[in-house]
Amino acid sequence: MLHRHNRYDKQKKDMNRQLVQMFTILDQMLADLSSYKAEKKPSKADEITKLEEEINKKEKSLEQTVIDLLSVQHATVKDMRDFLSKMKMSRDLERIGDHIISLLNTFQRTGSLPAWMLEELDSIISMERKMLEKIKDGIVDENDRVIKETIAMDDQIDHSHMMLFEKLVRDMKESGIDADTGAKLIMILRFLERLGDHIVNIGEAYLDFKS
């Protein structure tokens, strides 16, 4: 019985470790994406793609860990809620990886970006990296206040999305940005907005578990 309990505790720690690793990988993907959009080096794109494959593996591994945990011993109601919460978080983390790949693919098909757009995209990506870090720290430290503060940061992402969309439409009319490039830029803004939504989902899943 002691062996079973020790294995159970070990797998719970492993589940938490895998979740933290997913946050770390996504942060690196966003850092690499920020570099890629300016330089468009194929090697950087390959690195992002490989990291996304790691995210997929981690998500599947975490899900399997939950299945293994349930087979080791009867889980308490609190543990069950924790497991389901972590699985939901991992799915949203995996979706963030998908959106980063969508952003990468769109950047690959898009020509030179206006200088103002490059700067604004850097600002949004930097903010989303900060949100990911704060959500991760809040989960690790079990700090509800940090989680709630981070969720509130998404309002800035939504505001930036709206302002940039309006500026882009004006530039398409006044500066001659062609419709195809404009459409791709709109897609980029939408992917970044959705990325922020998934970060919020992760924070809310944690808070729902705690309530």
Legacy VTK file of the C-alpha trace (Angstrom):
# vtk DataFile Version 3.0
C-alpha trace
ASCII
DATASET POLYDATA
POINTS 211 float
0.000 0.000 0.000
2.900 2.351 0.818
4.476 1.614 -2.569
1.201 2.463 -4.305
0.909 5.724 -2.352
4.502 6.716 -3.175
3.901 6.001 -6.859
0.720 8.072 -6.741
2.539 11.066 -5.217
5.382 10.705 -7.716
3.006 10.757 -10.672
1.166 13.794 -9.305
4.491 15.650 -9.156
5.289 14.432 -12.665
1.970 15.814 -13.935
2.772 19.224 -12.452
6.288 19.116 -13.872
4.972 18.383 -17.369
2.555 21.307 -17.144
5.346 23.717 -16.151
7.500 22.393 -19.004
4.720 23.213 -21.473
4.727 26.830 -20.278
8.507 26.999 -20.727
8.391 25.550 -24.246
5.656 27.971 -25.327
7.644 30.921 -24.011
10.577 29.819 -26.168
8.275 29.402 -29.176
7.012 32.959 -28.767
10.556 34.294 -28.373
11.606 32.463 -31.551
8.490 33.690 -33.377
9.342 37.277 -32.489
12.808 36.773 -33.973
11.512 34.968 -37.035
9.002 37.608 -38.120
11.811 40.137 -38.624
14.501 37.879 -40.102
12.520 34.953 -41.542
15.378 32.502 -41.132
14.316 28.947 -42.111
16.344 27.505 -39.217
14.287 29.526 -36.737
11.061 28.261 -38.313
12.346 24.687 -37.949
13.079 25.289 -34.260
9.530 26.568 -33.677
8.043 23.543 -35.441
10.124 21.131 -33.368
9.096 22.853 -30.156
5.434 22.551 -31.140
5.941 18.816 -31.575
7.268 18.738 -28.008
4.148 20.540 -26.804
1.964 17.902 -28.449
3.975 15.131 -26.804
3.751 16.794 -23.394
-0.016 17.209 -23.707
-0.466 13.524 -24.546
1.961 12.509 -21.795
0.110 14.567 -19.195
-3.188 13.013 -20.224
-1.662 9.547 -19.901
-0.286 10.465 -16.472
-3.812 11.341 -15.332
-5.075 7.971 -16.607
-2.243 6.223 -14.764
-3.015 8.144 -11.578
-6.613 7.018 -11.665
-5.497 3.415 -12.048
-3.095 3.506 -9.080
-5.597 4.274 -6.339
-9.010 5.787 -5.732
-8.695 9.554 -6.185
-10.292 12.000 -3.778
-12.808 14.505 -5.121
-10.181 17.234 -4.730
-7.629 15.215 -6.683
-10.153 14.470 -9.421
-10.887 18.183 -9.813
-7.158 18.891 -9.874
-6.550 16.266 -12.571
-9.391 17.531 -14.757
-8.193 21.113 -14.288
-4.643 20.210 -15.327
-5.920 18.334 -18.382
-7.940 21.391 -19.433
-4.914 23.632 -18.918
-2.744 21.331 -21.018
-5.294 21.373 -23.848
-5.283 25.176 -23.875
-1.476 25.171 -23.807
-1.506 22.811 -26.777
-3.898 25.150 -28.592
-1.517 28.046 -27.950
1.160 25.999 -29.692
-1.210 25.532 -32.625
-1.815 29.279 -32.852
1.924 29.973 -32.818
2.340 27.599 -35.755
-0.542 29.353 -37.543
1.229 32.661 -36.923
4.477 31.222 -38.251
2.765 29.943 -41.399
1.128 33.316 -41.978
4.412 35.169 -41.495
6.004 32.812 -44.022
3.390 33.755 -46.614
3.504 37.481 -45.888
5.894 39.970 -47.427
7.602 42.810 -45.597
5.582 44.202 -42.717
5.197 47.923 -42.017
7.668 49.084 -39.366
4.873 50.193 -37.050
3.276 46.756 -37.309
6.530 44.978 -36.404
6.848 47.126 -33.289
3.242 46.613 -32.249
3.426 42.849 -32.792
6.585 42.737 -30.662
4.672 44.540 -27.920
1.741 42.097 -28.012
3.990 39.015 -28.113
6.016 40.384 -25.194
2.820 40.959 -23.210
1.588 37.431 -23.918
4.921 35.976 -22.841
4.577 37.930 -19.592
1.024 36.629 -19.143
2.180 33.043 -19.626
4.971 33.500 -17.090
2.658 35.081 -14.511
-0.005 32.381 -14.965
2.668 29.704 -14.534
4.038 31.370 -11.407
0.535 31.832 -10.011
-0.219 28.138 -10.480
3.092 26.992 -8.980
2.776 29.370 -6.014
-1.004 28.821 -5.697
-1.439 32.576 -5.833
-4.994 33.470 -6.874
-4.228 37.205 -6.897
-1.525 36.828 -9.550
-3.835 34.671 -11.667
-6.630 37.262 -11.512
-4.233 40.114 -12.314
-2.975 38.204 -15.337
-6.469 37.467 -16.616
-7.211 41.214 -16.445
-4.193 41.867 -18.707
-6.092 40.315 -21.601
-8.138 43.514 -21.827
-4.953 45.199 -23.063
-4.564 42.540 -25.754
-8.154 43.076 -26.899
-7.661 46.853 -26.935
-4.435 46.538 -28.943
-6.163 44.205 -31.395
-8.952 46.727 -31.995
-6.598 49.716 -32.360
-4.225 47.879 -34.711
-7.098 46.613 -36.821
-8.383 50.157 -37.263
-4.892 51.470 -38.079
-4.339 48.658 -40.562
-7.596 49.450 -42.359
-6.551 53.121 -42.601
-3.127 52.163 -43.954
-4.705 49.885 -46.548
-6.688 52.876 -47.790
-3.998 55.551 -47.491
-0.649 53.786 -47.973
-1.484 51.273 -50.634
-1.117 48.046 -48.636
-2.524 45.428 -50.988
-5.601 43.450 -49.996
-3.741 40.113 -49.756
-1.110 41.476 -47.352
-3.802 43.287 -45.380
-5.825 40.078 -45.020
-2.782 38.193 -43.734
-2.040 40.938 -41.218
-5.634 40.768 -39.994
-5.184 36.996 -39.554
-2.009 37.585 -37.540
-3.844 39.964 -35.204
-6.683 37.473 -34.803
-4.323 34.601 -33.953
-2.619 36.751 -31.308
-5.978 37.690 -29.809
-7.013 34.021 -29.633
-3.676 33.174 -28.038
-4.476 35.615 -25.245
-7.920 34.034 -24.837
-6.338 30.632 -24.244
-4.046 32.077 -21.577
-7.171 33.434 -19.867
-8.794 29.983 -20.149
-5.833 28.460 -18.307
-6.125 30.962 -15.467
-9.874 30.453 -15.219
-9.467 26.663 -15.159
-7.123 27.051 -12.191
-9.517 29.374 -10.354
-12.466 27.075 -11.055
-10.542 24.219 -9.438
-9.795 26.357 -6.369
-13.407 27.542 -5.925
LINES 1 212
211 0 1 2 3 4 5 6 7 8 9 10 11 12 13 14 15 16 17 18 19 20 21 22 23 24 25 26 27 28 29 30 31 32 33 34 35 36 37 38 39 40 41 42 43 44 45 46 47 48 49 50 51 52 53 54 55 56 57 58 59 60 61 62 63 64 65 66 67 68 69 70 71 72 73 74 75 76 77 78 79 80 81 82 83 84 85 86 87 88 89 90 91 92 93 94 95 96 97 98 99 100 101 102 103 104 105 106 107 108 109 110 111 112 113 114 115 116 117 118 119 120 121 122 123 124 125 126 127 128 129 130 131 132 133 134 135 136 137 138 139 140 141 142 143 144 145 146 147 148 149 150 151 152 153 154 155 156 157 158 159 160 161 162 163 164 165 166 167 168 169 170 171 172 173 174 175 176 177 178 179 180 181 182 183 184 185 186 187 188 189 190 191 192 193 194 195 196 197 198 199 200 201 202 203 204 205 206 207 208 209 210
